[in-house]
Amino acid sequence: MLTHFIEACSKIDGLTLFGPTDLTKRVAVVSFLIEDIDSHEVAVILDEHYQIAVRAGLHCALSYIKQWGPLIRD
């Protein structure tokens, strides 16, 4: 399932996957960013249209992630 998901994501313009590309070095958790779409909007679409449960946003890592600059919207 992870292989299929990663292959499908690689075909979506504006989608960036984070983490190793070698599947033997991954777990079945995928972090991604879709350009110009709010993470909460993506979460609602995945839930309502595809019954895929995700966690959206920065959660408890905000202080750490703010160092990345323009990716963060307060």
Backbone as CSV, one residue per row, in Angstrom:
resi,resn,N_x,N_y,N_z,CA_x,CA_y,CA_z,C_x,C_y,C_z
1,MET,0.824,-1.180,0.000,0.000,0.000,0.000,0.882,1.264,0.000
2,LEU,1.958,1.251,0.783,2.866,2.396,0.827,3.505,2.634,-0.531
3,THR,3.905,1.567,-1.183,4.507,1.694,-2.513,3.524,2.345,-3.477
4,HIS,2.296,1.887,-3.470,1.269,2.447,-4.355,1.046,3.928,-4.043
5,PHE,0.959,4.268,-2.760,0.722,5.659,-2.368,1.858,6.558,-2.851
6,ILE,3.087,6.137,-2.628,4.242,6.959,-3.020,4.314,7.095,-4.539
7,GLU,4.052,6.030,-5.263,4.049,6.096,-6.727,2.961,7.050,-7.226
8,ALA,1.780,6.982,-6.624,0.677,7.865,-7.028,1.007,9.318,-6.711
9,CYS,1.592,9.552,-5.548,1.942,10.925,-5.155,2.982,11.531,-6.078
10,SER,3.878,10.709,-6.596,4.935,11.230,-7.469,4.369,11.783,-8.778
11,LYS,3.127,11.464,-9.087,2.487,11.938,-10.319,1.689,13.223,-10.112
12,ILE,1.616,13.721,-8.882,0.811,14.905,-8.583,1.696,16.139,-8.602
13,ASP,1.411,17.056,-9.510,2.164,18.312,-9.583,1.984,19.114,-8.303
14,GLY,3.075,19.659,-7.787,3.004,20.497,-6.603,3.039,19.737,-5.296
15,LEU,3.122,18.406,-5.338,3.166,17.605,-4.125,4.619,17.217,-3.838
16,THR,5.057,17.514,-2.612,6.400,17.157,-2.172,6.288,16.124,-1.062
17,LEU,6.947,14.991,-1.244,7.019,13.967,-0.204,8.304,14.170,0.584
18,PHE,8.230,14.005,1.897,9.401,14.121,2.751,9.799,12.730,3.233
19,GLY,11.083,12.505,3.373,11.572,11.225,3.877,12.325,10.457,2.818
20,PRO,12.871,9.316,3.221,13.687,8.526,2.295,12.880,7.973,1.131
21,THR,13.522,7.879,-0.023,12.862,7.278,-1.180,13.026,5.764,-1.172
22,ASP,13.997,5.265,-0.446,14.209,3.826,-0.293,13.169,3.289,0.687
23,LEU,12.248,2.478,0.186,11.138,1.988,1.013,11.596,1.101,2.163
24,THR,12.779,0.540,2.081,13.276,-0.281,3.192,13.701,0.589,4.370
25,LYS,13.770,1.904,4.141,14.166,2.833,5.205,12.996,3.704,5.659
26,ARG,11.787,3.306,5.321,10.577,4.054,5.679,9.681,3.212,6.567
27,VAL,8.801,3.898,7.257,7.685,3.243,7.921,6.437,3.706,7.181
28,ALA,5.288,3.162,7.508,4.061,3.495,6.783,3.440,4.797,7.285
29,VAL,4.279,5.801,7.444,3.833,7.151,7.782,4.430,8.064,6.728
30,VAL,3.600,8.907,6.134,4.067,9.741,5.037,3.787,11.205,5.348
31,SER,4.832,12.004,5.262,4.679,13.456,5.404,4.774,14.065,4.018
32,PHE,3.860,14.994,3.740,3.877,15.617,2.426,3.333,17.032,2.507
33,LEU,3.617,17.789,1.471,3.158,19.165,1.341,2.596,19.324,-0.058
34,ILE,1.428,19.941,-0.158,0.869,20.266,-1.469,0.908,21.778,-1.602
35,GLU,1.619,22.217,-2.603,1.827,23.635,-2.855,0.504,24.386,-2.970
36,ASP,0.411,25.511,-2.276,-0.731,26.434,-2.371,-2.061,25.878,-1.856
37,ILE,-2.046,24.782,-1.096,-3.272,24.262,-0.491,-3.026,24.076,0.995
38,ASP,-3.911,24.613,1.818,-3.781,24.503,3.270,-3.883,23.043,3.699
39,SER,-3.050,22.656,4.660,-3.023,21.256,5.102,-4.364,20.794,5.659
40,HIS,-5.095,21.680,6.300,-6.397,21.287,6.843,-7.418,21.036,5.723
41,GLU,-7.310,21.789,4.644,-8.184,21.565,3.494,-7.887,20.200,2.864
42,VAL,-6.610,19.864,2.746,-6.220,18.553,2.219,-6.778,17.447,3.114
43,ALA,-6.669,17.630,4.424,-7.168,16.619,5.372,-8.668,16.390,5.212
44,VAL,-9.436,17.456,5.040,-10.887,17.333,4.864,-11.204,16.602,3.562
45,ILE,-10.507,16.943,2.491,-10.743,16.280,1.200,-10.429,14.794,1.299
46,LEU,-9.277,14.458,1.896,-8.915,13.039,2.024,-9.920,12.287,2.879
47,ASP,-10.403,12.911,3.927,-11.372,12.260,4.811,-12.732,12.093,4.140
48,GLU,-13.285,13.189,3.631,-14.650,13.160,3.112,-14.795,12.421,1.781
49,HIS,-13.774,12.478,0.938,-13.894,11.876,-0.390,-13.258,10.495,-0.505
50,TYR,-12.255,10.217,0.354,-11.515,8.968,0.202,-11.433,8.136,1.481
51,GLN,-12.041,8.623,2.558,-12.024,7.944,3.857,-10.596,7.622,4.323
52,ILE,-9.694,8.586,4.113,-8.311,8.468,4.566,-8.138,9.413,5.746
53,ALA,-7.794,8.862,6.893,-7.599,9.677,8.097,-6.162,10.194,8.133
54,VAL,-6.022,11.494,8.318,-4.691,12.111,8.396,-4.655,13.116,9.535
55,ARG,-3.466,13.485,9.932,-3.264,14.585,10.871,-2.714,15.750,10.066
56,ALA,-3.360,16.881,10.167,-2.944,18.052,9.401,-2.357,19.105,10.321
57,GLY,-1.420,19.845,9.801,-0.847,20.952,10.566,0.481,20.591,11.190
58,LEU,0.913,21.448,12.093,2.250,21.319,12.664,2.269,20.629,14.015
59,HIS,1.156,20.610,14.700,1.028,19.979,16.013,2.072,20.517,16.982
60,CYS,2.757,19.662,17.674,3.661,20.116,18.728,5.047,20.476,18.197
61,ALA,5.251,20.486,16.914,6.573,20.777,16.355,6.704,22.215,15.859
62,LEU,5.742,23.075,16.145,5.750,24.429,15.587,7.039,25.182,15.870
63,SER,7.527,25.165,17.084,8.756,25.891,17.415,9.923,25.423,16.562
64,TYR,10.035,24.130,16.380,11.117,23.562,15.589,10.949,23.895,14.106
65,ILE,9.746,23.786,13.606,9.497,23.945,12.180,9.556,25.410,11.741
66,LYS,9.310,26.349,12.618,9.333,27.771,12.236,10.663,28.190,11.622
67,GLN,11.729,27.475,11.934,13.026,27.814,11.369,13.060,27.631,9.853
68,TRP,12.104,26.902,9.287,12.063,26.678,7.856,11.483,27.859,7.094
69,GLY,10.990,28.848,7.796,10.575,30.097,7.184,9.284,30.056,6.393
70,PRO,9.349,30.305,5.083,8.137,30.554,4.288,7.146,29.398,4.233
71,LEU,7.525,28.211,4.651,6.551,27.122,4.667,5.511,27.326,5.756
72,ILE,5.843,28.154,6.744,4.986,28.299,7.915,4.093,29.526,7.763
73,ARG,2.791,29.299,7.950,1.839,30.403,7.954,1.234,30.476,9.359
74,ASP,1.452,31.578,10.056,0.879,31.748,11.410,-0.601,32.029,11.333
